[in-house]
Amino acid sequence: MIGAWGIIPSTIAFISLTGVVLSAHLLYVEALVANKKHSRIAGQAGYWLGKGPEALAGVIQALQVFGSNLAYIILGGEFMAVLAQIAGIEIPLLFWQVAFWLAGGILVLFGLKLVARVEAYLVWLLVAVIALLVAIFTLQIDFSIIFTMPEQWTFEPYGVILFALLGITTLPEVADVVNYRRSDVYKATIRGTLTAAVLTYGFGVTAWLASHGSLGRDPAEIVNLLPPVLAFILPLFGFLAVMTSFITSALDLRNMFHIDYHFTNAIAWIVALGVPFALLFLTSRDFLATIGLVGSMFGAALAIIVSFMGRAALRRGQNVKKWCTLWLWREAAPIVVTLFFLIGGIAWLYGK
């Protein structure tokens, strides 16, 4: 996706998208800390915006997480298959994708405490692996292609980059962990969003430059950039990346069904984990196409909804003078976020 736009346009896109995504995240934080009720996006939307937005938010979040977890199952299984091939084991890819779903499902079934403990170790290991990969790629960088532009323009990277940056579904868990303390939620949100952006951008740019601009759509191609003794690093990195994301989003969707819609615990788990599994057998299993759709459509729609939830929360606060910084943040930021994502979504649909 970096190569589809070129280094300079991708850099501008990352900076712009990070700013807009961070704005949406922080506006959502305003709604979460103002309404400390233990609810997720649908419940918060109902509280701040009414019954119609509540239903809409619930449907969009469900579609977003179903699509995300389908993508994680597709890619997680691919990385497990690569690890197996390195170990000399040849088994059909679909088997590994089912195994990935089963392993992730077992982890999330044990609840937030175990998931948080497992994720804490996985995330730090993931960061270490990314740092190692960036260091290896940096030694192989081809600086001559930095200003090279693609022969044919496509808007596909927009949805993929947006998918990588959005963390809306995790924010209620963050707020819950720190007891809805505004300063703590703000710090965690800012640090988390910016760290994800820097790591994602650094990995993508160094990998593209190290490949001399030859990477295709298959993530396993990056194995060729690594020394043979470290060939397992990439599939391990991929597995860790998608497993941590799968655990987090599946747990959040289960919580939405259980807390906001009062599904029984068992039914909430069956729906949250069962639908992505069924979709695995009903789709073309194209990872990039799936996350592009999820990011540019469902993720962006959620960002718009939570932005107006933040606006509603800020309007309940003290009166402020027009055109001051707080007034602009309250009134202008949600509109900017909305226009940005509406234009981006239309461009993605027609520019792929």
N, C-alpha and C positions, 0 to 999 in steps of 0.2 A: 504493500500500500504506500510506503514511502516512495518507492520507485515510480509508482503510477502518477505521482504529482511532482516528484523532484525534491531535492533537499530544501531549497529556499522556500517554495510554496508550502511544503509540509511543515517547516518551522513556523511560518506565519500562521498556518492553520492550527497548530498545536497551541500556540500562545493565545490566539483568539478564542478557540474552543475552551481552553482551560479557564479563561476569564469568565466566559458566559456560564459554563458549568458550575464554577465556584459560586457565582452569583445566585444561581438557582439553589444550590446546596444551602447557602447561608440564609436565603429567604425561607427555606423549609425549616431550618433550625429555629427561626423566629416563631413559626407556628408550633413546633414541638415543645419549646420551652414555655410558651404562653398557655398551652393546653397540655398539662402533664399526664393526662389520661393515657393509660397503657394501651394505645391503639396504633394501627399502622396507617398507610396512606389512605385507604378507603374511609376508615373511621375519622381521621383528621380532616379529610375533605368534607365529610358530612357535618362535622362540627363547625368548620369555618365557612363552607360554601353552600351547604344545603344537600338535600337528598339526591337531586339530579347529578351533581358533580361527584357525590359519593359513589353512586352506581357506576358512573363513567370511569372514575379512578380505579375502582375495584376490577372492572373488566380489563382496562389497559394494563394494570399491574400484573394481573394473571397472565395476559398474553405476553407481556414483556419477560416475565420469569419463565414461562413455558418455553419461549423461544430461546432465551439465554441458556437454560439448562439443556435444551436439545443441542445447542451449539457446543456446550461443555462436554456432553456425552460423546458427540461426534469426534471432537478433537482429543479429548482425554483417551478415548479408545485407540485413536491413531498413535498417540505417543506411547501407550502401553504396548501396542503392536511393534513399534520400533525397538523398544527395550527388549521385548521378547526375541526379536530377530537378532539383536546383538548377542543375546544369550544362546542363539542357535535354535530357538523354538519357532516353528512355523504353524500358526493357527489363523483361520479366517478373521478378518478385521471385525466383523460383526460380533464375534465372540468377545473380543476385548472391550467393545463398546458396551455390551451388556454387563460385563464384569465391572467396568468403571461405574455404571449406574448402580449396580448392587453394592459396591464398596461405599460409594457416597451416600446411598440411602441408609445403610447400616449406621454410618457415622452420625447422620442428622437425627436418626431415630432416638439417640441417647440424650437429646436435649441440649439446651444452650450451654450448660456448664462444661460438658465434655467437648462440645463443638468449639467453644471458646478456647479451651486448653489445647486441643489439637491444632486449631487454626493459629494460635500464637506461635507454636513451633514451626508450622508449615510456612507461615508468612515470613518469618525471619530467615528460614532456610531458602525460601524463594528469593528474597532480596539478595542474599549472599550469592546465589547462583547467577542472578542477573548481573551483579557486579563483576563476577568472574568472567561471564560471557562478554560483557562490554570491554573488559581489559584485554581479552584474547582478540576480539574483533578490532580493537583500536590499533593493535600491532600490525594489522593487515590492511589498514585503510588505504584506499586509492583516492587521493585528494583531487585527481584530475577530473573526476566525474561530479564534483560538488555542484557545479553550475550547469550540468547536463539536464536538459528538459525532455520529458517523454515525447515520443513522436505523435501519439494519439491521446487526447485528453479524456479523462473519465472522472466522474464525481463520486465513484464508488468509495474512495478512502474516507469521505466525510462520515458515513455511517459507521465505519469500522473504528475510526478514531474516537467518535462520540461514544460508542459502546465502551471503549477502553477507559474513558474518563468519568462517565456517570456512575455515581454511587448512591443514588437516591434511596434505593430499597434497604440499604444498610444503616441509614441515619437514625431510624427509630431505635435500633439496637444500641447504637452509640449513645444516644440520649438516655436510654434506660440504664446502661452500665454506669454512667456517671451521675445518676439520680437527677437528670434534667438541669444540672448546673450550667447556666448560660455560658460562662466563660470557658468551662471545660469542653462543652459541646462545640463551641466556636473554634477553640484551639485544635481539637481533634479533627474537625471538618476541614479546616484550612491546611493543616499538616498532611492529612490523608490525601486530599485532592491534589495538592502540589507535588507530593512525593510520587504518587501514581503517575502524574504527568511527566515528571522528570525521568523516572525509570523507564516508562514506556517509550518516550521519545529517544532517550539515549540508546536503548536496545535496538530500536528500529533503524535509527540513522547509522549506527556503527555496523550493524549487520549488513545493511544495504551497501555501504561504502566498502566493507571488507569483501563483499562478493563481486566487486567491480561492476555492480549494476546488473547482475545476472540472475537474481533470485526470482522464482516464479511463485505460483499460488500454493505450492506444497510446503508446509512449514518444515518438513523433514529435510528439505534441501540444505538447510543451514548446517546440518551435520557435516557436510563437506568442508565447512570453514574451520572445523575443529581438528586438533591432532587426534589420531586414532585412539590414543589412550584415554581421551576425554570425550569420545563419541557418545557416551551415555548421558553426558551433561544436558544436551539439548532436550531429549525426550523426558529426562527427569524434570527439567525446568518447566516444560510444557505441562507435564502431568501435575506438578505442584500448583502451577498457575490456575489451571481449570478446576482442580479439585477444591482449592480454597474458595473459589468463586461459586462452585456448585453447592458446597455446603452452606455458604452464607445465604444465597438466594433461595434455596429450597426451604431453609429454616424460616426465612422471612415470609415466604408465601404461605407456609403452613400456619404461621402465627396470624396472618391476615384472615385466613379462612376460619381459624379457631376463635380469635379474639373479636374481630370485626363482624363476622357473619355467623358466629356461634355454631359452626360445624363441630361435631364431636371430634375428639382428638384423633380417633382412628380414621374417620372420613377425611379430615384435613390432611393427614399424611398420605392417604391413598390418592387423593386428587393431586396434591403438590408433586408427588413423585411419579404417579402413574401416567399422567398426561404426556410429559416429555418422553417417557419410555415408549408410549404408543406412537408418538410422532416419529420416533426413530425408524419405524417400519413403514411410515406413510409419506416420507419426504425423500428428496434427492441426496441428503446428507452432505451438503456443501457448507462448510464452516463459515467462510468469509461472506457468502451471500446471506446466510442466516443472521449473523451478527450485524451485518450492514442494515438489514431490514429492522432488526430489533432496536438498534441504536438510533437510526434516523426517523423511525416512526413511533414506536412504543416508548422508547426512552425519552425522546424529545417531548412527546405528549405529556408524560409524567412530569417532566421538568417545568412545562408551562403550568400545569395544575398546581404543583407545589409552590411555584412562584406567586400565584395569586392567593394561595393560602397564607403565605408570609405577608403579603400586602394586607390581607384582612386582619391578621394578628397585629401588625404595626398600626393599623388604623384604630384599633381599640386602645392604643396607648395614648400618651399625652398629645395634645394639639401642638403642631409645629408650624412655623412660618413657611409660606410657599417659597419654593426655589432654594431653600437651605439644603444642606447635604442630606439630612435625614429625610426631608420631604422628597427629594429626588430619588433616594434609595427606595422609599416606599412606593412612589407613584411611577417613576420612570423605569426602574430596573425590571419590573415584571413585563412591561411593554417591550422593552429591548429584547429580553429573553424570548418572548413570544414571537416577535417579528423575525429574530435570528433563526429560530428553529422552524418556523413556518416556511421561510424562504429556503432554508437548508433542506428541508424535507422535500419540497417541490423540486429543487435542483437535483437531489439524489434520485427521485423517481424518474426524471427525464434525462439525467446525465450519466447514467451508469454505462 
